[in-house]
Amino acid sequence: MTDEYYPRIVGLLCNWCTYAGADLAGTTRIKYPQNIRAIRIPCSGRVSPHFILTSLFSGADGVFIGGCHPADCHYNEGNYYARRRFSVLKSFLDFMGVEPERLTLEWVSASEGDRFAEVVTDFTGQVKALGQPNPYSRKELED
């Protein structure tokens, strides 16, 4: 029996681009890790830091945010808001003692199923390289 670590990753995916890219990756049978649990959101600009912190403190080992490429947002500037929040939150995670590598933001369009698979695979490897589950998950805190 193996004790291999499989990180739990929450994916907050923009409905218009990244979620469609994930769907394309699935329909064209491009292989990527099944560790990600996709949550469709209207826009990456809608991602609140509360969503990310709740995910991390509820047991997720990593949070993947996917949005439209800059200047391609269906809501004009939502991804710019996401990028600003992301940079501030990444610094805040480091301040709290949570590895900033547990959070990523990627731009993936609806036609980039192969890119979606690539960035999810890379992020899963990055979280797996940390070598342990998220030490700040609620389950770990209860012990």
Buried (B, 14 or more C-beta within 10 A) or exposed (E): EEEEEEBBBBBBBBBBBBBBBBBBBBEEEBEBBEBBEBEBBEBBBBBEEEBBBBBBBEBBBBBBBBBBEEEEBEBEEBBBBBBEBBEEBBEBBEEEEBBBBBBBBBBBBBEBBBBBBBBBBBBBEBBBEBEEBBEBBEEEEEE
